């Protein structure tokens, strides 16, 4: 009840999935279907997300999925700054609890939480280190609903996740005390 979204929601949508997953997906906000079911990404964008996960050999139960805000904005509008700020502590606590190796940001709002001065269009598909966590930005699956030409870019970005995870896990094992910045070249993705 920290913000006005609590007055118009059907229920909160805190997130779901494997609480020990090495991969966390962060979207924008629940939509109508998510608000009704209390589960993130269960509408049309959720179907795309599930297809993309399957394309890399994963399913919803193997990752953790959440959103920037935990309640649906009216008429599916963008979340406002005060709403994002109100839910920020909840999301921060989730990140600490899950302790993922990779956070996949889905869309500009979740990417801006970590890198407010970078462009999603220029940054998508490339890992960025933030507080010892690897942030991997990509377009929101809903973008492919409105612009089908973006679907191949989403598929390309998703295809990089298994290699990223494998390389990050190897780097974690090699650097148990201090973790240096890992560049894309060191990950072997863009040689």
C-alpha positions, -999 to 999 in steps of 0.1 A, spaced: 0 0 0 30 23 -4 16 40 -35 -17 48 -52 -15 16 -74 -26 -4 -44 -60 13 -46 -68 1 -82 -51 -33 -82 -69 -67 -79 -39 -82 -63 -1 -77 -60 22 -95 -84 54 -99 -64 71 -123 -88 76 -161 -91 101 -187 -100 131 -204 -86 144 -184 -56 179 -198 -61 180 -192 -98 212 -176 -113 190 -157 -137 164 -130 -128 141 -114 -153 128 -79 -145 100 -64 -165 80 -32 -162 47 -37 -145 18 -62 -143 -8 -61 -170 -45 -71 -168 -39 -108 -168 -11 -106 -143 -33 -85 -120 -61 -110 -122 -38 -141 -115 -11 -126 -93 16 -140 -116 40 -120 -138 41 -124 -175 10 -146 -181 -5 -126 -209 5 -123 -246 40 -109 -237 43 -138 -212 37 -163 -240 65 -147 -260 88 -148 -229 80 -185 -224 88 -193 -261 121 -174 -258 130 -193 -226 122 -226 -243 144 -216 -272 174 -217 -249 163 -248 -230 148 -231 -200 113 -229 -185 97 -204 -161 103 -226 -131 141 -224 -136 143 -186 -135 129 -159 -113 105 -134 -129 94 -101 -114 86 -65 -124 97 -30 -114 63 -23 -98 42 -50 -81 8 -36 -89 -9 -29 -123 -9 7 -134 -45 17 -146 -51 11 -183 -16 -5 -186 0 30 -186 37 33 -179 46 33 -142 53 68 -128 84 78 -110 68 78 -75 54 43 -82 88 30 -93 103 46 -62 77 31 -39 84 -4 -51 122 0 -54 129 -14 -19 108 -45 -27 128 -51 -58 161 -44 -41 152 -70 -15 144 -95 -41 177 -90 -59 195 -95 -26 175 -126 -17 179 -143 -51 215 -131 -56 215 -138 -94 245 -140 -116 226 -123 -144 197 -99 -143 179 -97 -176 162 -64 -179 131 -65 -201 125 -30 -214 136 5 -207 122 9 -172 140 -20 -157 173 -12 -176 170 24 -164 170 12 -127 206 1 -132 218 24 -159 196 55 -161 220 74 -185 224 46 -211 202 40 -241 184 6 -242 186 7 -280 224 9 -279 229 -13 -249 206 -42 -256 223 -76 -260 255 -65 -243 263 -73 -206 270 -45 -182 284 -49 -147 265 -33 -118 274 -38 -82 290 -72 -90 259 -83 -109 258 -87 -146 229 -68 -162 218 -80 -196 194 -56 -212 169 -65 -239 136 -53 -254 105 -61 -235 86 -91 -251 56 -69 -255 76 -48 -280 75 -78 -304 37 -77 -302 35 -41 -315 65 -44 -337 71 -79 -350 104 -68 -366 119 -68 -331 113 -105 -326 145 -116 -343 165 -92 -320 148 -106 -289 157 -141 -302 193 -131 -308 197 -116 -274 181 -146 -257 204 -169 -276 234 -153 -258 220 -161 -223 233 -197 -219 269 -186 -229 267 -156 -206 256 -178 -177 282 -204 -183 310 -178 -185 297 -159 -155 296 -190 -134 331 -199 -145 343 -164 -136 325 -167 -102 344 -199 -95 378 -184 -105 374 -152 -85 359 -162 -52 373 -132 -33 373 -103 -58 355 -102 -91 371 -80 -118 350 -63 -144 341 -89 -171 341 -75 -206 322 -88 -235 355 -99 -251 365 -118 -220 332 -136 -222 340 -147 -257 308 -134 -271 319 -108 -295 353 -119 -308 
